[in-house]
Amino acid sequence: MIGVPAKPGRLVKRSFSLAGHRTSVALEQEFWAALSEIAATRSQPLSALVETTDAAREPGQPLASALRVLALRTFRPGDR
């Protein structure tokens, strides 16, 4: 439901238009919050962050995985 906070650890699905196609990504609310913070520090909307991550990910790597790795590398830069 819109406006109702997700329970910790629960997957939240968001939809984006990437390369002209609609796609959905399911991540835990904590990762969405981290990604929103990353986007804000880069002065870009979340959709732009998702789009650049999608374009840069390795072939065969799921987008959700690439987004989680981005969040972890941003907030835990020593974990590579």
PEVEN-V371309 format. One line per field, one symbol per residue. ss: DSSP state (2 for helix, 1 for strand, 0 for the rest). phi: phi as a letter, one per 30 degrees, with the letter a starting at -180 (. if undefined). A space follows every 10 residues. Layout:
ss->???
phi->???
This chain:
ss->0000000000 1111111100 1111111122 2222222222 2000022222 2222220000 0022222222 2222200000
phi->.dicdddeid dbcbcbcbhi bdbcbcbded dddddddded dchbdedddd dddddcddei dddeddddde ddddcbddcb
